[in-house]
Amino acid sequence: MTPTAPRPKLKTRFKPARLKLSSDQSKRPLARLSLHDQLVAKVREMIIDGELAAGAPLPERMLCETFGVSRTPLREAFKILAAEGLIELRPHRTPVVTPIDASEIAEIFDVMVALDAAAGRAAAARATADDIAKLDALHAELVVLHHAAERAAYFRLNQQIHTEITRLAGNGALFNIWSTLHASVFRARAVANYDARRWDESLGEHEAFMALLRARDADGFAQALSDHTRRTGDSVLQMLDQAKLDHAKLDQGRDA
């Protein structure tokens, strides 16, 4: 019996040197990333501006047709927005804009007022001149966005400033708890800026607590920061109550 000749070994080892990409091909991943970022920004803005109301369904097919994209980048965008607490992903069901539970929001804001007082005091005590300068630069940009009425961009930068202040406190446990609660009220906080008067007040409160931070008044800064959060929470709850009344009146009108 003639012995079977050995099979040639397959060369499966990947050799990067053999992978030839043109300059245009190498830019494709960045283009996909840009598309993903644009989708996240657009849907986030629609939610924050109230174009997509709390509880509204987000049908993939309709959104894909609206934005001219496939389902893959849209679903990736949904994951980011779900992590931000703006939308709710439901297995085998259409995602929805996260509903807002007023009683839960009230309880969370009560805790965040206390957390901001603790974080503000520690942050003011630990902040370096560079830290304060960076916050000042962010605040200056916030003022520009307010004057330009760029509501969505203002809201995102506003949240970044609060996050940076909490990070400056240097307490990992506090930051983790604050971040978790902040994610739970992220969607609700945007509601407060729908009221132009409250939006103006909020910017004034930012300017006041930044002045206290520059003056190294740790107690004053902590108090002003927590008062700002309390007023924001009160405004959010008032807006939610008004929305509930408006919906009730609308329902009564339909039944009449």
Backbone torsions as a table, in degrees:
resi	resn	phi	psi	omega
1	MET	NA	128.1	-177.1
2	THR	-75.1	127.1	-179.8
3	PRO	-64.3	142.9	-179.8
4	THR	-73.5	132.2	179.8
5	ALA	-67.1	139.1	179.6
6	PRO	-63.1	140.4	179.3
7	ARG	-72.7	143.5	178.0
8	PRO	-65.9	141.1	179.5
9	LYS	-70.9	135.8	177.7
10	LEU	-78.7	133.8	178.7
11	LYS	-90.8	94.9	-175.6
12	THR	-101.7	-5.5	-177.9
13	ARG	-68.5	128.7	-179.5
14	PHE	-76.8	129.7	179.7
15	LYS	-118.4	105.8	-177.6
16	PRO	-54.8	-30.8	-177.1
17	ALA	-62.8	-26.5	-178.4
18	ARG	-83.2	-10.7	-178.3
19	LEU	-84.9	110.5	-176.4
20	LYS	-109.3	118.8	178.9
21	LEU	-118.5	134.0	174.4
22	SER	-75.3	165.9	-179.2
23	SER	-62.5	-34.0	179.4
24	ASP	-68.8	-41.9	-180.0
25	GLN	-63.6	-38.3	-177.0
26	SER	-67.3	-17.1	-179.3
27	LYS	-89.4	-10.2	-176.3
28	ARG	-59.7	-44.0	178.5
29	PRO	-58.0	-35.4	178.7
30	LEU	-67.1	-35.8	178.7
31	ALA	-65.0	-42.4	178.7
32	ARG	-64.1	-39.2	179.5
33	LEU	-64.2	-39.7	179.2
34	SER	-63.3	-41.9	178.4
35	LEU	-61.5	-43.9	179.1
36	HIS	-60.8	-46.1	179.5
37	ASP	-61.5	-40.0	-179.9
38	GLN	-65.3	-39.1	178.9
39	LEU	-65.1	-45.2	178.2
40	VAL	-58.6	-47.3	-177.5
41	ALA	-64.0	-41.1	-176.2
42	LYS	-69.3	-48.0	-178.7
43	VAL	-67.3	-38.9	177.0
44	ARG	-58.7	-45.2	-179.1
45	GLU	-63.9	-39.7	179.4
46	MET	-63.6	-34.6	179.0
47	ILE	-74.8	-47.9	-177.4
48	ILE	-64.7	-36.6	179.8
49	ASP	-80.1	-3.0	177.1
50	GLY	85.0	3.8	177.7
51	GLU	-65.8	-34.1	171.9
52	LEU	-109.3	109.8	-173.7
53	ALA	-78.4	159.2	176.3
54	ALA	-56.2	131.7	179.9
55	GLY	88.0	-7.3	-178.2
56	ALA	-68.9	138.1	178.2
57	PRO	-72.5	154.2	179.9
58	LEU	-125.0	74.9	-178.3
59	PRO	-65.2	125.4	-174.5
60	GLU	-60.7	-45.2	-175.3
61	ARG	-60.5	-45.1	-179.2
62	MET	-63.8	-43.6	-178.9
63	LEU	-67.9	-37.2	177.2
64	CYS	-61.2	-42.9	179.2
65	GLU	-67.8	-38.7	-179.1
66	THR	-63.9	-44.3	-176.2
67	PHE	-93.4	-9.6	-179.8
68	GLY	68.7	42.4	-178.6
69	VAL	-130.0	168.1	174.7
70	SER	-86.0	175.6	-176.9
71	ARG	-73.4	-26.6	-176.1
72	THR	-61.0	-55.4	179.3
73	PRO	-65.2	-30.6	178.7
74	LEU	-66.1	-42.7	180.0
75	ARG	-67.1	-35.2	175.8
76	GLU	-64.9	-39.3	177.4
77	ALA	-64.3	-39.6	178.5
78	PHE	-59.3	-38.7	-179.6
79	LYS	-62.1	-42.7	179.3
80	ILE	-64.4	-45.6	-178.2
81	LEU	-66.8	-32.7	176.7
82	ALA	-68.2	-38.7	178.2
83	ALA	-65.0	-29.1	177.7
84	GLU	-81.3	-6.8	179.7
85	GLY	83.1	10.0	-177.1
86	LEU	-84.7	-31.4	177.8
87	ILE	-130.1	162.6	-177.2
88	GLU	-118.8	116.8	177.8
89	LEU	-86.8	130.5	-176.2
90	ARG	-125.7	124.5	-178.4
91	PRO	-55.8	126.3	175.7
92	HIS	62.4	18.9	178.2
93	ARG	-136.8	160.6	-179.4
94	THR	-66.3	131.4	175.8
95	PRO	-61.0	154.6	178.2
96	VAL	-132.8	155.8	170.1
97	VAL	-65.0	132.2	-173.7
98	THR	-55.7	122.6	174.9
99	PRO	-65.8	155.4	-178.4
100	ILE	-111.8	120.5	177.7
101	ASP	-96.4	108.3	-173.6
102	ALA	-61.4	-40.6	-178.4
103	SER	-66.3	-38.2	177.8
104	GLU	-67.8	-40.9	179.3
105	ILE	-61.7	-41.2	180.0
106	ALA	-61.5	-43.1	-180.0
107	GLU	-65.6	-40.8	-178.9
108	ILE	-66.0	-42.7	179.6
109	PHE	-63.4	-34.9	177.1
110	ASP	-58.2	-41.3	-179.7
111	VAL	-73.1	-39.8	-177.0
112	MET	-67.3	-30.0	175.3
113	VAL	-59.6	-44.2	179.1
114	ALA	-69.0	-40.3	179.3
115	LEU	-64.3	-40.2	179.9
116	ASP	-66.8	-33.2	176.6
117	ALA	-64.0	-44.8	179.7
118	ALA	-67.8	-44.6	-178.9
119	ALA	-65.7	-41.1	-178.5
120	GLY	-63.8	-42.2	-179.9
121	ARG	-63.9	-45.2	-179.3
122	ALA	-68.6	-39.5	-178.6
123	ALA	-64.6	-43.3	-179.6
124	ALA	-64.7	-33.7	-179.9
125	ALA	-73.7	-31.2	-173.6
126	ARG	-97.9	-19.4	-171.9
127	ALA	-62.3	134.4	174.4
128	THR	-87.7	172.5	177.0
129	ALA	-60.8	-37.4	178.3
130	ASP	-66.3	-40.1	179.1
131	ASP	-60.4	-45.0	-178.9
132	ILE	-67.0	-38.1	178.3
133	ALA	-62.8	-40.1	178.9
134	LYS	-65.7	-42.2	177.4
135	LEU	-65.4	-37.1	177.4
136	ASP	-61.7	-40.3	179.5
137	ALA	-65.5	-41.1	177.2
138	LEU	-64.3	-40.1	179.7
139	HIS	-65.0	-40.5	178.5
140	ALA	-60.9	-39.8	177.4
141	GLU	-66.7	-35.7	178.5
142	LEU	-61.6	-42.1	179.1
143	VAL	-61.8	-42.2	179.5
144	VAL	-62.0	-44.0	-179.6
145	LEU	-65.4	-34.9	177.7
146	HIS	-65.6	-46.5	179.8
147	HIS	-63.5	-31.0	179.7
148	ALA	-85.9	-2.0	-179.5
149	ALA	59.3	33.6	177.2
150	GLU	-87.1	81.2	-170.1
151	ARG	-60.9	-49.2	-176.0
152	ALA	-65.2	-44.7	179.8
153	ALA	-66.0	-39.0	177.4
154	TYR	-60.7	-45.3	-177.6
155	PHE	-61.8	-44.1	-179.4
156	ARG	-64.3	-43.3	-179.9
157	LEU	-67.6	-37.7	176.3
158	ASN	-56.4	-46.5	179.4
159	GLN	-66.2	-34.7	177.7
160	GLN	-63.7	-40.8	179.7
161	ILE	-62.8	-45.7	179.0
162	HIS	-62.9	-38.3	178.9
163	THR	-65.0	-43.9	-179.4
164	GLU	-64.6	-38.5	177.8
165	ILE	-62.4	-44.6	-179.6
166	THR	-65.7	-36.8	178.3
167	ARG	-65.0	-36.3	-179.1
168	LEU	-65.1	-19.2	179.1
169	ALA	-62.0	-25.0	176.5
170	GLY	72.7	22.1	179.5
171	ASN	-117.5	106.2	-175.6
172	GLY	-60.7	-41.6	-178.8
173	ALA	-64.7	-44.6	179.1
174	LEU	-61.9	-44.0	-178.7
175	PHE	-62.9	-40.6	-179.6
176	ASN	-65.1	-43.6	179.0
177	ILE	-65.4	-46.2	179.3
178	TRP	-59.1	-44.3	-178.0
179	SER	-62.5	-41.2	179.5
180	THR	-63.3	-46.4	-179.5
181	LEU	-69.4	-37.4	178.7
182	HIS	-60.5	-41.4	178.3
183	ALA	-61.9	-33.1	-178.2
184	SER	-71.7	-26.0	-178.4
185	VAL	-111.5	6.6	-177.8
186	PHE	-54.2	-49.3	-179.4
187	ARG	-64.4	-42.6	-176.7
188	ALA	-67.3	-35.4	-177.8
189	ARG	-61.7	-31.7	180.0
190	ALA	-63.4	-28.8	-177.9
191	VAL	-60.0	-35.6	-176.8
192	ALA	-61.0	-32.9	-177.1
193	ASN	-78.2	-4.4	175.7
194	TYR	-68.9	-24.2	178.3
195	ASP	-89.4	114.5	-175.8
196	ALA	-60.4	-37.9	-179.5
197	ARG	-63.8	-44.6	179.2
198	ARG	-66.6	-34.3	178.5
199	TRP	-61.9	-44.3	177.8
200	ASP	-63.6	-43.4	179.2
201	GLU	-61.1	-41.9	-178.3
202	SER	-61.5	-42.7	178.7
203	LEU	-64.0	-40.4	177.6
204	GLY	-61.1	-37.7	177.8
205	GLU	-67.4	-37.0	175.6
206	HIS	-62.0	-44.0	-179.3
207	GLU	-64.0	-36.5	-179.4
208	ALA	-68.1	-46.5	-177.6
209	PHE	-74.5	-24.8	174.6
210	MET	-68.7	-36.5	177.3
211	ALA	-62.9	-38.8	178.5
212	LEU	-68.8	-35.0	177.5
213	LEU	-66.6	-42.8	178.2
214	ARG	-61.9	-33.5	-179.7
215	ALA	-81.1	-1.7	-179.7
216	ARG	62.2	32.0	177.4
217	ASP	-91.7	88.3	-173.8
218	ALA	-61.7	-45.2	-179.0
219	ASP	-67.1	-43.1	179.0
220	GLY	-64.9	-41.4	178.7
221	PHE	-63.1	-45.0	-179.8
222	ALA	-61.0	-42.8	-179.4
223	GLN	-66.9	-44.3	-179.1
224	ALA	-65.1	-39.2	179.8
225	LEU	-65.4	-45.4	-179.4
226	SER	-69.4	-35.7	176.1
227	ASP	-63.0	-39.8	177.6
228	HIS	-60.4	-43.8	179.7
229	THR	-66.4	-39.0	178.6
230	ARG	-63.8	-44.1	179.6
231	ARG	-65.5	-37.0	176.8
232	THR	-62.9	-45.1	178.6
233	GLY	-61.2	-43.4	178.6
234	ASP	-60.8	-42.0	-179.8
235	SER	-65.5	-42.1	178.6
236	VAL	-59.7	-46.1	-177.9
237	LEU	-66.2	-36.8	176.4
238	GLN	-64.4	-42.2	179.3
239	MET	-65.4	-38.8	178.7
240	LEU	-66.7	-40.5	177.2
241	ASP	-62.7	-42.2	179.7
242	GLN	-64.8	-40.5	178.9
243	ALA	-63.5	-38.8	178.4
244	LYS	-63.9	-42.0	177.6
245	LEU	-64.8	-41.2	-180.0
246	ASP	-62.9	-41.6	179.6
247	HIS	-66.1	-38.6	179.8
248	ALA	-64.3	-43.2	178.4
249	LYS	-63.8	-39.4	179.4
250	LEU	-64.5	-41.6	178.8
251	ASP	-64.8	-40.2	178.3
252	GLN	-63.0	-39.7	179.0
253	GLY	-63.9	-36.6	179.9
254	ARG	-71.4	-33.9	-178.6
255	ASP	-77.9	-20.0	-176.4
256	ALA	-70.0	NA	NA
